Every structure is written in C-alpha cells, then in structure tokens.
Amino acid sequence: MTCQEARALLEQSSVEGALPAELTSHLEACAACREEQRRSVEILRQLHAARESLDDLRPRFEETSARAFRRAMTGGLPAVGSSWTRVRAAASLLIIALPVFWFLFTRALPPTPGGSRPQEDRVRKLIELLKDPAPEVRARAQDDLLDVGPSAGPVVKSALAGTSDLEVRSRLSQIAAVYRCQEVLGNDGGRRFGMAGGPVEKLRRLVEFLEGHSPRQLKDRDKEVLTEELHRGATREDQLRLIELYATPRDKGAPWGDEAVAREYAWVLPPLLGHPDSEVVLRGVVALARLGGLPAIPSDASRPALSARIADLLDSKNRTLRLSALEALGRHLKAEAEAPRIAPILEDPDPELRKAALAALGRLNAKRFSVDVARRLKDPDPAVRIAAVDVLRDWRAKEFIEAVAALLDTPGVEVRAHALTALGELDARAYAPQMAQALSEKSAPVELRVGALKGLRGLRAVEYIPDVVAQLQAPEGFVRALAVDVLGAFGARDRVGLVEDRLRDPDAMVRVFSAQTLAVLGVPGSKTALERALGTEQDPEARVAILEALRSFGK
C-alpha cells in the first residue's frame, strides 16, 4: 500500500470511524503516515471540542487549541487538492473564529438590570420636568439630565424630535450638544491633550478644543494645564483667544450653551489679572464680569491698582480698548477714583466714546461732574443727548429740569420720549399735561407714548387715569402691558375689571403684566379671574405669573 492510498483511507476513516487491517499494517511500517494520523486525530478532537458550549471554549482554546493548531500547521500539509486538507483548514479557521464571535456576541448583549445605563423612565420624567411652570424646576431637571451623561442620548434625541415647545427644544438641544462633546472626548481616550509638548502647545490645544466643545469635558489634568500654563510661556494670542470664549456670548445649543457653563469654569481667568499686558487684564475683567461679577478680586488695595492699570488704556489710540476700559471702570470695577480721568472724554470727538463716558460716570454716581453731563444735553449726536438725559434722571438732578424740558421741542422722537420719562422721575408735575397730550394724539409714535406712560407713572398722576386706560386698546402689546403696569402703580382698584380682562389678551407679555398687577392691587375678587385664566393659559411665563399672583391671594 502506498502512502497516498493510506491517506485516502485515513480520510475515509475520519468519517466512518474504523481503520482497515491493511491501513493498520501500513501505519506500523510508515513513520510519516503515523505522524499524519496523530495530527488528524488531534485536529478532529479540537473540532469536536469546538462544538461544546461557548462558556467552555475560551479556556480550552487558550490552553490546548492554539498549541495543537501550531503543531498541525508546522508539520507539513498534504497536497492542496486533498479533501483532508480542506477539513483541517476549516477546523483551524473555526477554532480562530469562534473566540472572535464570542467577543462580539458579548459586546452586543444588552446591559444587565442594575447596570450603569440609566433607567429610561427616570430620563423621561426629567424631560417632562423641563415643561414645569417653575423656572427653578426646569433648571434643576436640565442639570440632572446633564449628570446622567451620554447614555441618555437616544431618549433625549427622541424627545427633541417629538416636541414643539420652544423652551424644551432649546434645553434639549443644549443637553444633546454636551452629550456629543462628552462622547467625542471619551472616544479620544484622553489622548487629545496629554502631556506632550511645551506650555504653548498644550495651551493652544486646549484653546482649540474649547472653541468647539464644552469645558465640562476637560479632565482634571487639562484643568491644571489651563491654570498652571496660562501665562507661563503662553503666547498673548492664545491668552486672548481663551478670554474671548468667556467674554463672547454664545447662542443656545452651542457647546458652551448659556453663561452657566462658562461661569462654572471661570477659575481660569483670575490669574490673568496680574498679567503685564494691560489689554489682557482688561479683557479678563470684562470676561469675569460677564460671568457674574469679580469675586476673585478683593476690595482692598488690589482693586484700585487694577483700576488704575485699566484707566491707563483710556489714553490708548485703540478705540475698542478705550470703550472696553470705560465699561470695565464704570460697570465692573466701580472705580469711583478714576472718574476724573473719565470726565475729559465727554469732549472727545467720537460720539460713541462720549456716550460710553456718560454711562460710566452715571454708574459711578460721579455727581460732581453733573454740569459737564448737563452740557451734553446740547450734544449734536441724539444718542449722546439721550445718555445725558438718562444720567441726570438717575441722579435725580432736579436743578436741570428746565434743561431737560427744553428737549421736548427737539425733532428727535427718542430724545423727547426719554425727556418725558426723566421729567416724571424728576417730579416735574408741570409737564404732566404734555405727557397726557402725547397719549391722546392718535398719530403719536409708540416711543413717545411709552415715554409719556413712564413719565405719568413717575409722577403718580392719578388724575390722568382715563388717558392711561385708553392705551389698553393700543395696537402694540408692549404699550398695553405698560398701561396695565401704570394702573397698578396708581393703585387703581376701581379699574381692576379692566385689568382682569387683559388676562385674555392675545399678547403673553400683557397677560404676565396683568397677573402681576392684580397681585399688586390685591382685590379679593380677582382670585376667581386668575384661577379661570390658569385653566386655559399655555404660555409658561404667563402661567408662572398667574401662579405667583394666586399665591399672593393665599392659594
């Protein structure tokens, strides 16, 4: 018997399971065929083991199969055309493929109960709370959804596609944006930043990341890079880019969302206030102020020193820097000591700078410069005249009533409207008839009627209630809302029925003002009207106003 015939009989015996006598004799005489038989038996045993349960396959493969496979593959294969070769190759591929299949199978299994995936019912309940009338409840629900993490993404996306409520859509869009950022950074495996490169490279990579993602996704080490390397070796351009992220408001739905996210990460900015570059300091102040004030700056000697540095920028040739410096000194730092350096800018040829200087002096309550401010009532630029009127109004500078009243004869509608409001705040009752006349003129511009209503409210001129009531029929919703508010300021309880009727106004803002005014007037019978309005009200803000009004009645 030849070796080829013996191998054919081996192949047949692999199926039938019995060895012929002549094959047994040949195997005793041929060492090569005995080795072939041994390898065949080993591979068949492994093929049989592969049919066992998947739970036992992995350890068997690790301990035995790989070793047997290597021996079989390195001992020489029969001719390609042999069917026995195909059996061995198929068995070998099956041994390799089954562990891979096991790995993919276990990855595809759904998470077990009690795992890390949040329960869908909890996520859906939180989404429902986004519709709650109370703003604090909506905000808390949004924070809780953010804490759940990207695993709630499918439910959030489904809710986003199925709701038409604008506020709910806005909040869900913000949440989905944060989820996307978390997934991007999580999939990156923390390698996005690492510790490679110097301070400049690390900071630049962080800034580039923050320009498109939420800072909530930074790892602890990345936060340390921001705080440690922000000015040690960082370029001025990168520092200003980072500040710009905080100083520039973002649209809702963007990675940073609203100011709350930026405020949470404002800790990177205070170190910049000691920067040698005054422009960097200025922009850092503006950014910090936008995030809710400057709590990191103590009210001791460091604040005046910081104000003095920013005041130096008032002499800059850069117009933008000068405007920003005026805003920082007046609005953010409350730098009263710098008022003498601000006052000369009232004579600057640039009207925007004159206007900004007036606003800064007004916020600093620098009344010793009231004469300089009053001089701007004759400024050639209408916006500057309006700014001057508003400052004198806020200062209650009654010595300039006549100068303000002179503006009623000017052609600018906005200037006249601000003058009427200021005269009311300055208690200039002699000009109440002119305010009532502005309300009675059918062709009077809306700005003038608004100014007249505010002026009468400041005077508490209750004798002109009929003129105010007539504005409840104005075509502009804001005018109707303001008229309702004036009736509340007058304490016009005898006109409460007219205010209750405005609970059915087509403008939601009017309904809000009406509910608030009914709470101010406090007429017991208004409770019924409020309860009836609550049953049909759909606007979230109006519902909150009605609920608060009912609460004032003891509900």
C-alpha positions as CSV (number, residue, x, y, z in Angstrom):
1,M,0.0,0.0,0.0
2,T,1.3,3.4,-1.0
3,C,1.3,6.5,1.3
4,Q,-1.2,8.2,-1.0
5,E,-3.6,5.3,-0.6
6,A,-3.1,5.2,3.1
7,R,-4.0,8.9,3.4
8,A,-7.2,8.3,1.4
9,L,-8.1,5.5,3.8
10,L,-7.3,7.9,6.7
11,E,-9.7,10.4,5.2
12,Q,-12.4,7.7,4.9
13,S,-11.9,6.5,8.4
14,S,-12.3,10.0,9.8
15,V,-15.9,9.7,8.7
16,E,-16.6,6.0,9.3
17,G,-14.5,5.8,12.5
18,A,-12.9,2.4,11.8
19,L,-9.3,1.6,10.5
20,P,-9.0,-1.2,7.8
21,A,-6.4,-4.0,8.6
22,E,-4.2,-3.1,5.6
23,L,-4.1,0.5,6.8
24,T,-3.1,-0.6,10.3
25,S,-0.2,-2.7,8.9
26,H,0.9,0.3,6.7
27,L,0.9,2.6,9.7
28,E,3.1,0.2,11.7
29,A,5.6,0.3,8.9
30,C,5.5,4.0,7.9
31,A,6.5,6.7,10.5
32,A,5.3,9.6,8.2
33,C,1.8,8.2,8.0
34,R,1.7,7.5,11.7
35,E,2.5,11.2,12.3
36,E,-0.2,12.2,9.8
37,Q,-2.7,10.0,11.7
38,R,-1.7,11.6,15.0
39,R,-2.2,15.1,13.6
40,S,-5.5,14.1,12.2
41,V,-6.8,12.7,15.4
42,E,-5.6,15.9,17.3
43,I,-7.4,18.2,14.9
44,L,-10.6,16.1,14.9
45,R,-10.5,16.3,18.7
46,Q,-10.2,20.1,18.6
47,L,-13.1,20.2,16.1
48,H,-15.2,18.2,18.4
49,A,-14.3,20.5,21.3
50,A,-15.4,23.5,19.3
51,R,-18.9,22.1,19.3
52,E,-19.1,22.3,23.1
53,S,-20.7,25.2,25.0
54,L,-19.3,28.7,24.3
55,D,-18.7,29.2,28.1
56,D,-16.0,26.5,28.0
57,L,-14.5,27.4,24.6
58,R,-12.3,30.3,25.7
59,P,-10.1,28.4,28.3
60,R,-9.9,25.4,26.1
61,F,-8.7,27.5,23.2
62,E,-6.1,29.2,25.4
63,E,-4.7,26.1,26.9
64,T,-4.9,23.5,24.1
65,S,-6.2,24.6,20.8
66,A,-3.6,27.2,19.9
67,R,-0.8,24.7,20.7
68,A,-2.4,21.9,18.7
69,F,-3.1,24.2,15.8
70,R,0.5,25.4,15.6
71,R,1.8,21.8,15.7
72,A,-0.6,20.8,12.9
73,M,0.3,23.8,10.7
74,T,4.0,23.4,11.1
75,G,4.2,19.7,10.4
76,G,3.6,19.9,6.7
77,L,0.3,19.9,4.8
78,P,-0.8,17.3,2.3
79,A,-1.4,18.3,-1.4
80,V,-3.7,21.2,-2.0
81,G,-6.2,19.1,-3.8
82,S,-6.7,16.7,-0.9
83,S,-10.1,16.9,0.7
84,W,-8.4,16.1,4.0
85,T,-6.6,19.5,3.7
86,R,-9.9,21.3,3.4
87,V,-11.2,19.6,6.6
88,R,-8.1,20.6,8.5
89,A,-8.2,24.2,7.2
90,A,-11.9,24.6,8.0
91,A,-11.3,23.3,11.5
92,S,-8.4,25.6,12.0
93,L,-10.4,28.7,10.9
94,L,-13.3,27.7,13.1
95,I,-11.0,27.5,16.1
96,I,-9.8,31.0,15.4
97,A,-13.2,32.5,14.5
98,L,-15.2,31.2,17.5
99,P,-13.4,33.3,20.2
100,V,-13.8,36.4,18.0
101,F,-17.5,35.6,17.6
102,W,-17.8,35.2,21.4
103,F,-16.2,38.6,22.0
104,L,-18.5,40.3,19.5
105,F,-21.5,38.4,20.9
106,T,-20.8,39.5,24.5
107,R,-20.3,43.1,23.4
108,A,-23.7,43.1,21.6
109,L,-25.6,41.9,24.6
110,P,-27.9,44.5,26.3
111,P,-26.8,45.7,29.7
112,T,-28.0,43.7,32.7
113,P,-30.5,45.3,35.0
114,G,-28.9,47.4,37.7
115,G,-26.0,48.3,35.4
116,S,-24.6,51.7,34.6
117,R,-27.2,52.6,32.0
118,P,-29.8,54.9,33.5
119,Q,-33.4,53.8,33.6
120,E,-35.4,55.3,30.7
121,D,-38.3,56.1,32.9
122,R,-36.1,58.4,35.0
123,V,-34.8,60.2,32.0
124,R,-38.3,60.6,30.6
125,K,-39.5,62.0,33.9
126,L,-36.7,64.6,33.9
127,I,-37.6,65.6,30.3
128,E,-41.2,66.1,31.5
129,L,-39.9,68.4,34.2
130,L,-38.5,70.6,31.6
131,K,-42.1,71.7,30.9
132,D,-42.7,72.6,34.6
133,P,-44.0,76.2,35.1
134,A,-41.4,76.9,37.8
135,P,-38.1,78.1,36.3
136,E,-36.0,76.6,39.1
137,V,-37.6,73.1,38.5
138,R,-36.8,73.4,34.8
139,A,-33.2,74.4,35.5
140,R,-32.7,71.5,38.1
141,A,-34.1,69.0,35.6
142,Q,-31.7,70.2,32.9
143,D,-28.7,69.8,35.4
144,D,-29.9,66.3,36.3
145,L,-30.1,65.3,32.7
146,L,-26.5,66.5,32.1
147,D,-25.4,64.4,35.1
148,V,-26.9,61.3,33.5
149,G,-24.5,61.6,30.6
150,P,-24.5,60.4,27.0
151,S,-26.2,57.1,27.8
152,A,-29.5,59.1,27.9
153,G,-28.7,60.5,24.4
154,P,-31.2,58.3,22.5
155,V,-34.1,59.2,24.8
156,V,-33.2,62.9,24.6
157,K,-32.9,62.8,20.8
158,S,-36.3,61.1,20.6
159,A,-37.9,63.7,22.9
160,L,-36.2,66.6,20.9
161,A,-37.7,65.3,17.7
162,G,-41.2,64.9,19.2
163,T,-41.7,68.2,21.0
164,S,-42.8,71.6,19.6
165,D,-42.2,73.6,22.8
166,L,-39.5,76.1,22.0
167,E,-38.1,76.3,25.5
168,V,-38.0,72.5,25.9
169,R,-36.3,72.2,22.4
170,S,-33.7,74.8,23.4
171,R,-32.9,73.0,26.6
172,L,-32.8,69.5,25.0
173,S,-30.5,70.9,22.2
174,Q,-28.1,72.2,24.8
175,I,-28.1,68.8,26.6
176,A,-27.6,66.9,23.3
177,A,-24.6,69.2,22.5
178,V,-23.0,68.5,25.8
179,Y,-23.6,64.7,25.2
180,R,-21.8,65.0,21.9
181,C,-18.9,66.7,23.5
182,Q,-18.6,64.0,26.1
183,E,-18.7,61.3,23.5
184,V,-16.0,63.0,21.4
185,L,-13.6,63.4,24.3
186,G,-14.5,60.0,25.7
187,N,-13.7,58.2,22.5
188,D,-10.5,60.1,22.3
189,G,-9.3,58.1,25.3
190,G,-7.8,61.1,27.0
191,R,-5.0,61.4,24.3
192,R,-6.2,64.7,22.9
193,F,-4.0,66.7,25.1
194,G,-1.8,64.5,27.2
195,M,1.5,66.0,28.4
196,A,3.4,66.1,25.1
197,G,4.8,69.4,24.1
198,G,5.6,72.6,25.9
199,P,3.2,75.0,27.7
200,V,2.5,76.9,24.4
201,E,1.5,73.7,22.6
202,K,-0.6,72.4,25.5
203,L,-2.5,75.6,26.0
204,R,-3.1,76.0,22.2
205,R,-4.6,72.5,22.0
206,L,-6.8,73.2,25.0
207,V,-8.0,76.5,23.5
208,E,-8.7,74.9,20.2
209,F,-10.7,72.2,21.9
210,L,-12.7,74.7,24.0
211,E,-13.6,76.7,20.9
212,G,-15.7,73.8,19.8
213,H,-16.6,71.8,22.9
214,S,-17.9,72.3,26.4
215,P,-15.3,73.0,29.2
216,R,-17.2,70.5,31.3
217,Q,-15.4,67.8,29.3
218,L,-11.9,68.7,30.4
219,K,-10.1,66.2,32.5
220,D,-8.5,67.2,35.8
221,R,-5.1,67.3,34.3
222,D,-6.3,69.5,31.5
223,K,-7.7,72.0,34.1
224,E,-4.3,72.1,35.7
225,V,-2.7,72.9,32.4
226,L,-5.0,75.8,32.0
227,T,-4.3,77.2,35.4
228,E,-0.6,76.5,35.5
229,E,0.4,77.3,32.0
230,L,-2.0,80.1,31.1
231,H,0.7,82.8,31.4
232,R,3.9,80.8,31.9
233,G,5.1,80.5,28.3
234,A,1.7,81.0,26.7
235,T,1.5,83.4,23.8
236,R,-0.6,86.5,24.1
237,E,-2.7,85.5,21.1
238,D,-3.7,82.2,22.8
239,Q,-4.5,84.0,26.1
240,L,-6.8,86.5,24.2
241,R,-8.4,83.6,22.3
242,L,-9.2,81.9,25.6
243,I,-10.6,85.0,27.2
244,E,-12.8,85.6,24.1
245,L,-14.5,82.3,24.8
246,Y,-15.7,83.7,28.1
247,A,-16.3,87.3,27.0
248,T,-18.4,86.5,23.9
249,P,-21.9,85.3,24.5
250,R,-22.8,82.0,22.8
251,D,-26.1,81.0,21.2
252,K,-28.2,78.4,23.0
253,G,-27.4,75.0,21.7
254,A,-23.7,75.8,21.2
255,P,-21.2,73.6,23.1
256,W,-20.8,76.2,25.8
257,G,-24.6,76.8,26.0
258,D,-25.5,79.7,28.3
259,E,-23.4,81.6,30.8
260,A,-23.8,78.9,33.5
261,V,-21.2,76.6,31.8
262,A,-18.7,79.4,31.3
263,R,-19.3,80.6,34.9
264,E,-18.5,77.2,36.2
265,Y,-15.1,77.3,34.6
266,A,-14.2,81.0,35.3
267,W,-11.5,79.8,37.6
268,V,-9.0,80.0,34.7
269,L,-9.3,83.8,34.4
270,P,-8.3,85.5,37.7
271,P,-4.6,84.7,37.3
272,L,-4.7,86.9,34.1
273,L,-5.5,90.0,36.2
274,G,-1.8,90.1,37.2
275,H,-0.7,89.9,33.5
276,P,1.9,92.5,32.4
277,D,-0.2,93.3,29.3
278,S,-3.0,95.8,30.2
279,E,-5.1,94.7,27.3
280,V,-5.1,91.1,28.6
281,V,-6.0,92.4,32.0
282,L,-8.9,94.5,30.6
283,R,-10.4,91.6,28.6
284,G,-10.0,89.3,31.6
285,V,-12.0,91.8,33.7
286,V,-14.8,92.1,31.1
287,A,-15.0,88.3,30.8
288,L,-15.1,87.7,34.5
289,A,-17.7,90.4,34.9
290,R,-19.9,88.7,32.3
291,L,-19.8,85.6,34.4
292,G,-21.4,87.2,37.4
293,G,-19.0,89.8,38.9
294,L,-15.5,89.8,40.1
295,P,-15.5,87.7,43.3
296,A,-11.8,86.8,42.8
297,I,-10.7,90.4,43.2
298,P,-10.7,91.5,46.8
299,S,-12.0,95.0,47.7
300,D,-8.7,96.1,49.1
301,A,-5.7,97.8,47.6
302,S,-5.5,95.3,44.6
303,R,-8.8,96.7,43.1
304,P,-7.6,100.3,42.9
305,A,-4.4,99.2,41.4
306,L,-6.2,97.1,38.8
307,S,-8.5,100.1,38.1
308,A,-5.5,102.3,37.6
309,R,-4.0,99.9,35.1
310,I,-7.1,99.8,33.1
311,A,-7.6,103.6,33.3
312,D,-4.2,103.9,31.5
313,L,-5.9,102.4,28.5
314,L,-8.2,105.5,28.3
315,D,-5.2,107.2,26.6
316,S,-4.8,104.4,24.0
317,K,-5.2,105.1,20.3
318,N,-7.2,101.9,20.0
319,R,-10.9,103.0,20.1
320,T,-12.1,99.5,21.1
321,L,-9.8,99.4,24.0
322,R,-11.0,102.8,25.2
323,L,-14.6,101.7,25.0
324,S,-13.9,98.5,26.9
325,A,-11.9,100.3,29.5
326,L,-14.8,102.7,30.1
327,E,-17.2,99.8,30.5
328,A,-14.9,98.0,32.9
329,L,-14.3,101.0,35.1
330,G,-17.9,102.0,35.3
331,R,-19.9,98.8,35.2
332,H,-17.5,96.1,36.5
333,L,-14.9,97.7,38.8
334,K,-17.0,100.6,40.2
335,A,-13.8,102.7,40.1
336,E,-15.0,106.0,41.6
337,A,-11.4,107.2,41.9
338,E,-11.0,107.1,38.2
339,A,-13.9,109.5,37.4
340,P,-11.6,112.5,36.9
341,R,-9.9,110.6,34.1
342,I,-13.2,109.7,32.5
343,A,-14.8,113.1,32.5
344,P,-12.5,114.7,29.9
345,I,-13.7,112.0,27.4
346,L,-17.1,113.9,27.4
347,E,-15.4,116.3,25.0
348,D,-14.0,113.6,22.7
349,P,-14.8,114.0,19.0
350,D,-16.1,110.4,18.9
351,P,-19.8,110.2,19.9
352,E,-19.5,106.6,21.0
353,L,-16.8,107.4,23.4
354,R,-18.8,110.4,24.7
355,K,-21.8,108.2,25.2
356,A,-19.7,105.5,27.0
357,A,-18.1,108.1,29.2
358,L,-21.6,109.4,30.3
359,A,-22.7,105.8,31.1
360,A,-19.5,105.2,33.1
361,L,-19.9,108.5,35.1
362,G,-23.6,107.6,35.7
363,R,-22.8,104.2,37.1
364,L,-20.0,105.7,39.3
365,N,-22.6,108.2,40.7
366,A,-20.0,110.9,40.0
367,K,-22.4,113.8,40.6
368,R,-19.6,116.3,40.9
369,F,-19.5,116.2,37.2
370,S,-23.2,116.9,36.7
371,V,-22.6,120.3,35.0
372,D,-20.3,118.5,32.4
373,V,-23.1,115.9,31.9
374,A,-25.8,118.6,31.5
375,R,-23.7,120.2,28.9
376,R,-24.1,117.1,26.8
377,L,-27.9,117.8,26.6
378,K,-27.0,120.0,23.6
379,D,-24.7,117.5,22.0
380,P,-25.1,117.2,18.2
381,D,-25.5,113.4,18.5
382,P,-29.0,112.3,19.6
383,A,-27.7,109.2,21.3
384,V,-25.4,111.3,23.4
385,R,-28.2,113.6,24.4
386,I,-30.3,110.6,25.4
387,A,-27.4,109.2,27.5
388,A,-27.1,112.6,29.3
389,V,-30.9,112.7,30.0
390,D,-30.8,109.2,31.5
391,V,-27.8,110.0,33.7
392,L,-29.5,113.2,35.1
393,R,-32.7,111.2,35.6
394,D,-30.9,108.5,37.6
395,W,-29.1,111.1,39.7
396,R,-32.5,112.9,40.4
397,A,-30.7,116.1,39.3
398,K,-33.8,118.4,39.7
399,E,-31.7,121.5,39.1
400,F,-31.6,120.6,35.4
401,I,-35.3,120.1,34.9
402,E,-35.6,123.1,32.6
403,A,-32.6,121.9,30.5
404,V,-34.2,118.5,30.1
405,A,-37.7,120.0,29.3
406,A,-36.1,122.0,26.5
407,L,-35.6,118.8,24.7
408,L,-39.4,118.4,24.3
409,D,-39.1,120.8,21.4
410,T,-36.5,118.9,19.6
411,P,-37.4,116.9,16.5
412,G,-35.9,113.6,17.7
413,V,-38.7,111.2,18.9
414,E,-36.4,109.1,21.0
415,V,-34.9,112.2,22.7
416,R,-38.3,113.5,23.5
417,A,-39.5,110.2,24.8
418,H,-36.5,109.9,27.2
419,A,-37.1,113.5,28.3
420,L,-40.8,112.8,29.2
421,T,-39.7,109.8,31.3
422,A,-36.9,111.8,33.0
423,L,-39.3,114.6,33.8
424,G,-41.6,112.2,35.5
425,E,-38.7,110.7,37.6
426,L,-37.6,114.3,38.5
427,D,-41.2,115.0,39.8
428,A,-41.7,117.8,37.3
429,R,-45.5,117.8,37.6
430,A,-45.8,121.0,35.5
431,Y,-45.2,118.8,32.4
432,A,-47.9,116.2,33.1
433,P,-50.3,117.8,30.6
434,Q,-47.7,117.4,27.9
435,M,-47.4,113.7,28.8
436,A,-51.2,113.3,28.6
437,Q,-51.3,115.1,25.3
438,A,-48.8,112.7,23.9
439,L,-51.1,109.8,24.9
440,S,-54.2,111.4,23.3
441,E,-52.6,112.1,19.9
442,K,-53.6,109.2,17.6
443,S,-50.6,109.8,15.4
444,A,-48.2,109.9,18.3
445,P,-45.2,107.5,17.8
446,V,-45.1,104.5,20.0
447,E,-41.8,105.6,21.6
448,L,-43.5,108.9,22.6
449,R,-46.5,107.1,24.2
450,V,-44.2,104.8,26.1
451,G,-42.2,107.8,27.4
452,A,-45.4,109.5,28.4
453,L,-46.7,106.5,30.3
454,K,-43.5,106.1,32.2
455,G,-43.5,109.8,33.0
456,L,-47.0,109.7,34.4
457,R,-46.1,106.7,36.4
458,G,-43.1,108.5,37.9
459,L,-45.4,111.5,38.8
460,R,-48.2,109.1,40.1
461,A,-50.5,111.5,38.3
462,V,-53.8,109.6,39.0
463,E,-55.9,112.4,37.5
464,Y,-54.8,111.1,34.1
465,I,-56.1,107.5,34.7
466,P,-58.6,107.8,31.8
467,D,-55.7,108.6,29.4
468,V,-53.8,105.6,30.7
469,V,-56.9,103.3,30.3
470,A,-57.3,104.4,26.7
471,Q,-53.9,102.8,26.0
472,L,-55.3,99.4,26.9
473,Q,-56.6,99.3,23.4
474,A,-53.3,100.3,21.8
475,P,-52.3,98.1,18.9
476,E,-48.8,97.5,20.4
477,G,-48.6,94.8,23.0
478,F,-45.8,96.5,24.9
479,V,-47.9,99.7,25.2
480,R,-50.9,97.7,26.6
481,A,-48.6,95.9,29.1
482,L,-47.1,99.2,30.3
483,A,-50.6,100.7,30.7
484,V,-51.6,97.8,32.9
485,D,-48.4,98.3,34.9
486,V,-49.2,102.1,35.4
487,L,-52.7,101.3,36.7
488,G,-51.1,99.0,39.3
489,A,-48.6,101.8,40.2
490,F,-51.5,104.2,40.6
491,G,-53.3,101.7,42.8
492,A,-56.4,101.9,40.6
493,R,-58.5,99.3,42.3
494,D,-61.6,100.7,40.7
495,R,-60.3,99.7,37.3
496,V,-59.5,96.1,38.4
497,G,-62.1,94.7,36.0
498,L,-60.2,96.2,33.0
499,V,-57.0,94.6,34.2
500,E,-58.8,91.2,34.6
501,D,-60.0,91.5,31.0
502,R,-56.3,91.7,29.9
503,L,-55.8,88.2,31.2
504,R,-57.3,87.2,27.9
505,D,-55.1,89.5,25.8
506,P,-53.5,87.8,22.8
507,D,-50.1,89.0,23.8
508,A,-48.4,86.8,26.5
509,M,-46.5,89.8,27.9
510,V,-49.7,91.7,28.6
511,R,-51.1,88.6,30.4
512,V,-48.0,88.5,32.5
513,F,-48.2,92.2,33.5
514,S,-51.9,91.8,34.2
515,A,-51.4,88.9,36.6
516,Q,-48.7,90.8,38.4
517,T,-50.8,94.0,38.6
518,L,-53.7,92.0,40.0
519,A,-51.4,90.8,42.8
520,V,-50.4,94.4,43.5
521,L,-53.9,95.7,43.6
522,G,-55.0,92.8,45.9
523,V,-58.7,92.9,45.1
524,P,-60.1,89.6,46.5
525,G,-62.5,89.0,43.6
526,S,-59.6,88.8,41.2
527,K,-58.7,85.4,42.5
528,T,-61.5,83.9,40.5
529,A,-60.4,85.5,37.3
530,L,-56.8,84.3,37.9
531,E,-58.0,80.7,38.5
532,R,-60.1,80.8,35.3
533,A,-57.1,82.1,33.4
534,L,-54.8,79.5,34.7
535,G,-57.1,76.8,33.3
536,T,-56.6,78.0,29.8
537,E,-53.1,79.6,29.9
538,Q,-50.5,77.8,27.7
539,D,-47.6,80.3,27.9
540,P,-45.0,79.1,30.5
541,E,-44.1,82.6,31.7
542,A,-47.7,83.7,31.9
543,R,-48.6,80.5,33.9
544,V,-45.8,81.3,36.4
545,A,-47.1,84.9,36.8
546,I,-50.6,83.7,37.4
547,L,-49.4,81.1,39.9
548,E,-47.4,83.7,41.8
549,A,-50.4,86.0,41.8
550,L,-52.6,83.3,43.2
551,R,-50.0,82.6,45.9
552,S,-50.3,86.2,47.0
553,F,-54.0,85.6,47.5
554,G,-53.3,82.7,49.8
555,K,-53.8,79.8,47.4
